[in-house]
Amino acid sequence: MKSIITLVRIIVGALFIFSGLIKLNDPVGFAFKLEEYFSPAVFDLSFLMPMALALAIIIVIVEVLLGLALLLGYKTKLTLWLLLVMIIFFTFLTFYSAYFNKVTDCGCFGDAIPLTPWESFTKDVILLVLILILWRGRKYITPLVPVMKSNIVLAISLVLCFWMAYHVYNHLPLKDFRAYKVGVNIEEGMSIPEDASKAIYEYAWKFDINGEEKVIVTQGEYPDVDGEFIGVETEEVQAGYEPPIHDFTIEQNGNDQASLILKEPKLAMIIAYDLSQGKAAGFSKLPDVTKKAEEAGYKVIGMSASSIEHAAALSAQYKLSFPFYFTDATTLKTIIRSNPGVVLLKNGTIVQKEHFNDIDNLQFD
């Protein structure tokens, strides 16, 4: 039993630390995920929206520290209680997401390991069972080091976690796991291979046959039935191939010009998903960035999900000379975790991304 508890202790502790560090690498992304849960379409907790980032940072740091505390054998009863409360909370969220299909990716492992809602729920159920096993065998969980040393280790870990959160928030994630990372060609990322798997659908056809309603299920073909057609319901039973990039557009006046603009040999995209929430310290740097980019032969464009009027007002306020194009806010948040931020491309391939705090690092070659 002691060997089993030790193994489970290592698995659970390591998973909590790994999951926490992955999200700590990108707390802004996890905050966006919490905002989805707080939205009117899910739990309608709009008053928590302004606190999403702070809550995201607290949750992931607690996750890391609990995993570490379990491995250290630190205050076993308290640690197990907190682990149990956290995993019950996560299990509820993932079940809700899966059953009601509200949030299609819980962000459990950030963008590093995307999980479907049901995969996330299954993972949490397994963790819940493992934590209950640990609770049952808690007497076998012995401290690895004296309490004083554990306090020091946890205190140092807490400081390092806060430093990491502060650093990536004011710059960019240390490791970019998203579809728009440096080196990716956007057009290639949107392409679908000829041999890619196709989605499979089932069609439930309803007919009135001799006064009785009957349902006949096919995979697309119209049934050969002697009856009056009532209606049909379609259900996807197997998802087809979805390219890594499937929601990228560069729209202006209702026209998507992505295919044309991505062919530019040198392109600088100034991205600000929400102009009203963008940082003045970032916008004030853009005229100088625009000048340097254009002198180096770059075409400069702005990309936002805000209104045309808002873009015009901002351009006048900060004397921005580049045109604004528009796309979905979620896409822009995925491209770069900075509002505003700058992305440089050559022939459609991303070559550099910088937070507005690091704009001086841009290399216009």
Secondary structure, DSSP 4 states (H G I P E B T S, - for coil): -HHHHHHHHHHHHHHHHHHHHHHHT-HHHHHHHHHHHHSTTTT--GGGGGGHHHHHHHHHHHHHHHHHHHHHT-SHHHHHHHHHHHHHHHHHHHHHHHHHT--S---TTTTTS---HHHHHHHHHHHHHHHHHHHHTGGG---SS-HHHHHHHHHHHHHHHHHHHHHHHHS--SS--STT-TT-BHHHHH---TTPPPPEEEEEEEEEETTEEEEEEESSSPP--SSEEEEEEEEEEE-----S--S---EETTEE-HHHHTT-SSEEEEE-S-TTTS-HHHHTTHHHHHHHHHHTT-EEEEEESS-HHHHHHHHHHHT--SPEEE--HHHHHHH-SSSSEEEEEETTEEEEEEEGGGGGG----
